């Protein structure tokens, strides 16, 4: 019984990985919560420290996440 559960979960994960790799629009949708969480974290960090300064040697949030295309089904 455990073997059946492991095989089913593995098949589901392989299917999701295949769909994620094959269709970029699905990839944008599935990764949207990650980017919205990063935007929210950056907003809270900026409120605590004031505006980010360009003269700092290391910036934790220096690279912005890629912009979501207009055709993305999920909008924050």
N, C-alpha and C positions, 0 to 999 in steps of 0.2 A: 504493500500500500504506500509506504514512504517512497519507494522507487517511482511509482506512478506520479506522485505529487512533485517530486524533483524533476522528472521528465517533462511534466506539463508546465511547470514554472520556467524551466529552461527553454522550452519551445516558445512560450509567450515572450520571454526576454529576447530571444533570437529574432522573433518576428518584429518586435518593436525596434530593435537595433537595425534590422533590414529596412524598415519603413523610414526610420530617422535618417539613414544613410542615403536612401534613394530619392526622397522627396524633400527638397529644401523648405517648402512652405510648411510642412509638418515640423521640421526642425525649428523654424522660427516660433511656431505655436508652442512646442514642447519646452523651449528654452525661455519663453517670455517671463514666467515667474522669477527666474534667476535674475534677469535684467531689471525687473521692477523692484526686486529686493535690493539689488546693488544701488539703484537710483535712490531708494528710500534711505539706505545706509549712508550714502554720500550726502544726502540732504541733512541728516541728523549730525553727521560729522562736521559739516560746514557750519551748522548752527552753533555747535559747541566751540569750535576753534575760530570762528569768524570766516572771512573769505580765505580761500586758498592763496598762498603766496607763491609766485613763480620762482622766487629766489631760493626756496628750500632745496637742499641737495637731494632729498628723497621724498617723493609724494606717493602715498599709498594709492591714491585714486587719480593718477596722472593720465591713464588711458581710459577714454570713454568707451562704453560697450558699443558694438556696432548698431547702427540705427536700424530699426525694424522697418521693412518695406511697407508701403501703403496697403498692399494686399494682405497683410497679416490679419488673421481672423481674431486675434486677441489684442485689445488695446487697454493700457493701464490708465 
